[in-house]
Amino acid sequence: MLVRVNQLQKTLNGKNVINDISFTLKPGTINAILGPNGVGKTTTVRLLTGLLQPTHGEIEVFGVKTTDPHFERVRKQMGVQNDGNLYENLTVYENLKIWARFYDVPKAAIDDRIDALLTYFELTERKKSKVGTLSKGLKQKVAIMRALIHHPKLLILDEPTSGLDPSASESLNTYLQQQVREEQMTVFMCTHHLQGLEQIADHIFMMNQGRFIVSGRAEDLLREAWPQVEFDIHVNDVTRALALLENEQAFVAKENSDKEGYLRVKVEAYENISQVIKLFTEHQLDVYTVTEVQHTIKELYFKKMDVVQRD
C-alpha cells in the first residue's frame, strides 16, 4: 500500500479531533474525504504530511512512518496543495521555479514542466504576473501547479476546486484522472464539491466528529445504498399506472414528486422493467420515456449526514 493509517487518533487542546480511523491508499487511485467543516478532514491531511504527529496510532507513507526522522525525504515525493506557501511578490513563473528546485526537479526539465502546466491550466498569459495580483481562482491554479511540478506519486489536495469556475474544475478533474491512469499517481483530497464525484473518485470516506461514518469504493457504496434498479417512467396517467402495479410484488412504485407525469419503479433486475412496460401497454397506457435512475455520491452524502444528525 502507498499509505497505511492504523488506529489514528489526534487530540488538540484537550479535544479528540481524530477518533480511531484506519485506512489505506492504493497506487493509481483517487480518494475523496467528505464531511462538514470542523470534523477533522484538514487535520487528517496535516497528519498525512507529517505536519502534525498522532496522539495514538501510526501513519506510513511509502513504507516510512511520519514519526521517522527521515520523513522529510518522503515529503518531497508528495505534492501538497493548500492556500499558503505562494510568494505573492514573485511572478507565477518564479513561484513555480522555486518549488521545482525545492522538489529537486532536474534543471533541464524545469522550464518544460512549467510551460506544460501553464498551457494546460490556461495561465500562459499570466506567466510574468505577480501572484499577488491574481484572483482567488487563479491563485488556486498556481497552488495546484506547484503541487504537480515534480510529478508526485502522492498528491494531497485540500478543497482544490475552491475559487475555480466550473470549466476549470472540470479541467482539473480530467488532468487528475489522466495522471492517475498514465502515471499511477495517487490522489487524496478533501472536498465539498460533491457534484459528479462518483465519476472520478475510486474510494470515498465520509467523516463526522473525527470518525469515518462511511468508507468504501464509490460504486459499492451506491449499490449498497440503492440495491434495486430504479427507473423513472413517463406515462399519460400516473394514477392508473400506480394502480396497475399496486398488487405486483415484484415491483415497488411511487409517484415522482419532482417530475409531473412520472413514476419511479424499483425492480430486482434490468429485465424486469420490460414486464412493467408490457403491463402498461396491455392496459392502453401510453409510455413516453423510460430512464434508469443514476444515484450519486451527493445523494448518499446527504442521506448519511441526515441519519447522523438525527442520531
C-alpha positions as CSV (number, residue, x, y, z in Angstrom):
1,M,0.0,0.0,0.0
2,L,1.2,3.5,-0.7
3,V,-0.3,4.9,2.5
4,R,-1.3,2.9,5.6
5,V,-3.1,4.6,8.5
6,N,-3.8,2.4,11.6
7,Q,-6.0,3.4,14.6
8,L,-5.2,7.0,14.2
9,Q,-6.1,9.4,17.0
10,K,-5.3,13.1,17.5
11,T,-6.0,15.3,20.4
12,L,-5.8,19.1,20.1
13,N,-6.4,21.4,23.1
14,G,-7.9,18.5,25.1
15,K,-10.4,17.6,22.3
16,N,-10.3,14.4,20.3
17,V,-10.2,15.7,16.7
18,I,-9.5,12.3,15.1
19,N,-11.1,9.3,16.7
20,D,-9.6,5.9,15.8
21,I,-9.6,5.9,12.0
22,S,-7.8,3.4,9.8
23,F,-7.5,3.3,6.0
24,T,-5.1,2.5,3.2
25,L,-4.5,4.2,-0.2
26,K,-3.6,2.2,-3.2
27,P,-1.4,3.4,-6.0
28,G,-3.2,4.8,-9.0
29,T,-6.5,5.8,-7.2
30,I,-8.4,8.9,-6.5
31,N,-9.6,9.1,-2.9
32,A,-12.1,11.7,-1.6
33,I,-12.7,12.6,2.1
34,L,-16.0,14.4,2.6
35,G,-17.7,16.0,5.6
36,P,-18.9,19.2,7.2
37,N,-16.4,21.9,8.3
38,G,-14.6,21.2,11.5
39,V,-14.9,17.4,11.6
40,G,-11.2,16.5,11.1
41,K,-10.6,16.5,7.4
42,T,-7.8,19.1,7.3
43,T,-6.3,17.6,10.4
44,T,-6.1,14.3,8.7
45,V,-4.3,15.9,5.8
46,R,-1.8,17.5,8.2
47,L,-1.2,14.2,9.8
48,L,-0.6,12.5,6.5
49,T,2.0,15.1,5.5
50,G,3.8,14.8,8.9
51,L,3.0,18.4,9.8
52,L,1.2,17.0,12.9
53,Q,2.0,13.9,14.8
54,P,-0.5,11.3,16.0
55,T,-1.5,11.2,19.6
56,H,-2.1,7.4,19.1
57,G,-1.8,5.1,16.1
58,E,0.6,5.4,13.2
59,I,0.8,6.5,9.6
60,E,3.1,5.0,7.0
61,V,3.7,6.7,3.6
62,F,5.9,4.8,1.1
63,G,6.7,2.5,4.0
64,V,8.1,5.2,6.2
65,K,6.4,6.3,9.4
66,T,5.6,10.0,9.7
67,T,7.4,10.0,13.1
68,D,10.6,8.8,11.4
69,P,13.4,11.4,11.5
70,H,13.9,10.9,7.7
71,F,10.3,11.5,6.8
72,E,11.3,14.9,5.2
73,R,12.7,12.9,2.3
74,V,9.3,11.2,1.9
75,R,7.5,14.5,2.0
76,K,9.4,15.6,-1.2
77,Q,7.7,12.7,-3.0
78,M,4.3,14.3,-2.2
79,G,2.5,17.1,-3.9
80,V,0.6,19.2,-1.4
81,Q,-1.8,22.0,-2.4
82,N,-3.1,24.5,0.1
83,D,-3.8,28.2,0.2
84,G,-0.4,29.2,1.7
85,N,3.2,29.0,0.6
86,L,2.8,31.2,-2.5
87,Y,5.2,34.2,-2.8
88,E,2.8,37.0,-3.7
89,N,5.6,39.4,-4.6
90,L,7.0,37.0,-7.1
91,T,5.6,36.0,-10.6
92,V,3.8,32.9,-11.4
93,Y,6.9,31.6,-13.2
94,E,9.2,32.4,-10.3
95,N,7.0,30.7,-7.8
96,L,6.9,27.5,-9.8
97,K,10.6,27.6,-10.5
98,I,11.4,28.0,-6.7
99,W,9.3,25.0,-5.9
100,A,10.6,22.9,-8.8
101,R,14.1,23.4,-7.4
102,F,12.9,22.6,-3.8
103,Y,11.5,19.3,-5.1
104,D,14.7,18.5,-7.0
105,V,13.3,18.6,-10.5
106,P,16.2,18.3,-12.9
107,K,17.3,21.8,-14.0
108,A,17.0,21.0,-17.7
109,A,13.3,19.9,-17.2
110,I,12.1,22.8,-15.1
111,D,11.0,25.2,-17.9
112,D,9.3,22.5,-20.0
113,R,7.3,21.3,-17.0
114,I,6.3,24.9,-16.1
115,D,5.2,25.6,-19.6
116,A,3.2,22.4,-19.9
117,L,1.3,23.2,-16.7
118,L,0.8,26.8,-17.7
119,T,-0.6,25.7,-21.0
120,Y,-2.9,23.1,-19.6
121,F,-4.3,25.3,-16.8
122,E,-4.6,28.3,-19.3
123,L,-2.2,30.6,-17.4
124,T,0.5,31.2,-20.0
125,E,-0.5,34.8,-20.4
126,R,-0.1,35.3,-16.7
127,K,3.3,33.7,-16.5
128,K,5.0,37.0,-15.7
129,S,2.2,38.4,-13.4
130,K,2.9,38.7,-9.7
131,V,0.9,36.2,-7.8
132,G,-0.4,38.9,-5.5
133,T,-2.3,40.5,-8.5
134,L,-4.2,37.3,-9.3
135,S,-7.8,36.4,-8.4
136,K,-8.5,33.7,-5.9
137,G,-9.3,31.2,-8.6
138,L,-6.0,31.9,-10.5
139,K,-4.0,31.7,-7.2
140,Q,-5.7,28.3,-6.6
141,K,-4.5,27.2,-10.1
142,V,-0.9,28.2,-9.2
143,A,-1.1,26.3,-5.9
144,I,-2.2,23.2,-7.7
145,M,0.5,23.6,-10.4
146,R,3.1,24.0,-7.6
147,A,1.9,20.7,-6.1
148,L,2.2,18.9,-9.5
149,I,5.5,20.4,-10.7
150,H,7.6,17.4,-9.6
151,H,5.2,14.7,-10.8
152,P,4.4,13.4,-7.3
153,K,3.4,9.8,-6.6
154,L,1.1,11.1,-3.9
155,L,-1.0,14.3,-4.4
156,I,-2.8,15.7,-1.4
157,L,-5.4,18.4,-2.1
158,D,-7.5,20.4,0.3
159,E,-10.6,21.9,-1.3
160,P,-8.8,22.0,-4.8
161,T,-11.9,23.4,-6.6
162,S,-12.4,26.3,-4.2
163,G,-12.4,29.5,-6.3
164,L,-12.4,27.6,-9.6
165,D,-15.1,28.1,-12.2
166,P,-17.0,25.0,-13.5
167,S,-14.8,24.8,-16.6
168,A,-11.5,25.0,-14.6
169,S,-12.9,22.4,-12.1
170,E,-13.7,20.0,-14.9
171,S,-10.2,20.5,-16.4
172,L,-8.6,19.8,-13.1
173,N,-10.6,16.6,-12.7
174,T,-9.7,15.5,-16.2
175,Y,-6.0,16.2,-15.5
176,L,-6.1,14.2,-12.3
177,Q,-7.7,11.2,-14.0
178,Q,-5.1,11.3,-16.7
179,Q,-2.2,11.4,-14.2
180,V,-3.7,8.5,-12.2
181,R,-4.2,6.5,-15.4
182,E,-0.9,7.2,-17.0
183,E,1.5,7.8,-14.1
184,Q,-0.2,5.7,-11.4
185,M,-0.4,8.9,-9.2
186,T,-2.5,8.6,-6.1
187,V,-4.8,11.4,-5.1
188,F,-6.1,12.1,-1.6
189,M,-8.4,15.1,-1.5
190,C,-10.7,16.9,0.9
191,T,-13.6,18.4,-0.9
192,H,-17.1,20.0,-0.6
193,H,-17.6,19.7,-4.3
194,L,-19.9,16.7,-4.5
195,Q,-21.4,17.0,-8.0
196,G,-20.2,14.2,-10.2
197,L,-17.8,12.9,-7.6
198,E,-18.8,9.3,-8.3
199,Q,-17.4,9.7,-11.8
200,I,-13.8,10.5,-10.7
201,A,-13.3,9.1,-7.2
202,D,-12.5,5.4,-6.7
203,H,-12.8,5.5,-2.9
204,I,-14.9,7.6,-0.7
205,F,-14.5,8.5,3.0
206,M,-17.3,10.4,4.8
207,M,-16.3,11.9,8.1
208,N,-18.2,13.3,11.0
209,Q,-16.9,14.1,14.6
210,G,-13.5,12.8,13.8
211,R,-14.7,9.3,12.6
212,F,-15.4,7.7,9.3
213,I,-19.2,7.1,9.1
214,V,-18.8,5.7,5.5
215,S,-15.8,4.2,3.8
216,G,-15.6,2.2,0.6
217,R,-15.4,2.1,-3.2
218,A,-17.8,4.6,-4.7
219,E,-19.7,2.1,-6.8
220,D,-20.0,-0.3,-3.9
221,L,-21.4,2.4,-1.6
222,L,-24.0,3.4,-4.2
223,R,-25.0,-0.2,-4.8
224,E,-25.3,-0.8,-1.1
225,A,-27.5,2.3,-0.5
226,W,-29.7,1.5,-3.5
227,P,-29.6,-2.2,-4.2
228,Q,-32.6,-2.3,-6.5
229,V,-32.5,-1.0,-10.1
230,E,-34.7,2.1,-10.4
231,F,-36.4,3.7,-13.4
232,D,-38.3,6.9,-14.0
233,I,-41.2,6.2,-16.3
234,H,-43.2,9.0,-18.1
235,V,-46.8,7.9,-18.8
236,N,-50.0,9.6,-19.7
237,D,-51.8,8.6,-16.5
238,V,-49.7,8.1,-13.3
239,T,-52.7,7.2,-11.1
240,R,-53.7,4.3,-13.4
241,A,-50.1,3.2,-13.7
242,L,-49.7,3.0,-9.9
243,A,-53.0,1.2,-9.6
244,L,-51.8,-1.5,-12.0
245,L,-48.6,-2.0,-10.1
246,E,-50.2,-2.0,-6.6
247,N,-50.6,-5.7,-6.4
248,E,-47.4,-6.6,-8.3
249,Q,-45.0,-7.9,-5.6
250,A,-42.0,-7.9,-8.0
251,F,-42.2,-4.1,-8.4
252,V,-42.2,-1.1,-6.0
253,A,-43.6,2.1,-7.5
254,K,-44.4,5.6,-6.4
255,E,-45.2,8.9,-8.0
256,N,-42.1,11.0,-8.7
257,S,-42.9,14.3,-7.0
258,D,-40.1,16.0,-8.8
259,K,-41.5,15.3,-12.3
260,E,-45.1,15.7,-13.2
261,G,-46.4,12.6,-15.1
262,Y,-43.6,10.4,-13.9
263,L,-43.5,7.4,-11.6
264,R,-40.4,5.8,-10.1
265,V,-40.3,2.0,-10.2
266,K,-37.9,-0.3,-8.4
267,V,-37.1,-3.7,-9.9
268,E,-34.8,-6.5,-8.8
269,A,-33.1,-6.8,-12.3
270,Y,-32.9,-4.9,-15.5
271,E,-35.0,-7.4,-17.4
272,N,-38.0,-6.9,-15.1
273,I,-38.6,-3.4,-16.4
274,S,-39.8,-4.9,-19.7
275,Q,-42.6,-6.7,-17.7
276,V,-43.7,-3.3,-16.4
277,I,-43.8,-1.7,-19.9
278,K,-45.7,-4.7,-21.2
279,L,-48.3,-4.4,-18.4
280,F,-48.8,-0.7,-19.2
281,T,-49.2,-1.2,-22.9
282,E,-51.7,-4.1,-22.4
283,H,-53.9,-1.7,-20.5
284,Q,-53.6,1.1,-23.1
285,L,-51.3,3.3,-21.1
286,D,-49.0,5.5,-23.2
287,V,-45.4,5.2,-22.2
288,Y,-43.3,8.1,-23.4
289,T,-39.9,7.5,-21.8
290,V,-38.1,5.0,-19.6
291,T,-34.9,6.3,-17.9
292,E,-32.7,4.5,-15.4
293,V,-32.0,6.5,-12.2
294,Q,-28.4,7.1,-11.6
295,H,-27.8,7.8,-7.9
296,T,-24.9,9.9,-6.8
297,I,-22.4,10.4,-4.0
298,K,-24.0,13.7,-3.4
299,E,-27.3,12.0,-2.6
300,L,-25.6,9.4,-0.5
301,Y,-23.7,12.1,1.5
302,F,-26.9,14.0,2.5
303,K,-28.6,10.7,3.2
304,K,-25.9,9.6,5.6
305,M,-25.4,13.0,7.2
306,D,-29.1,13.3,7.9
307,V,-29.0,9.9,9.7
308,V,-26.1,11.1,11.8
309,Q,-27.8,14.4,12.7
310,R,-31.0,12.5,13.8
311,D,-29.0,10.2,16.0
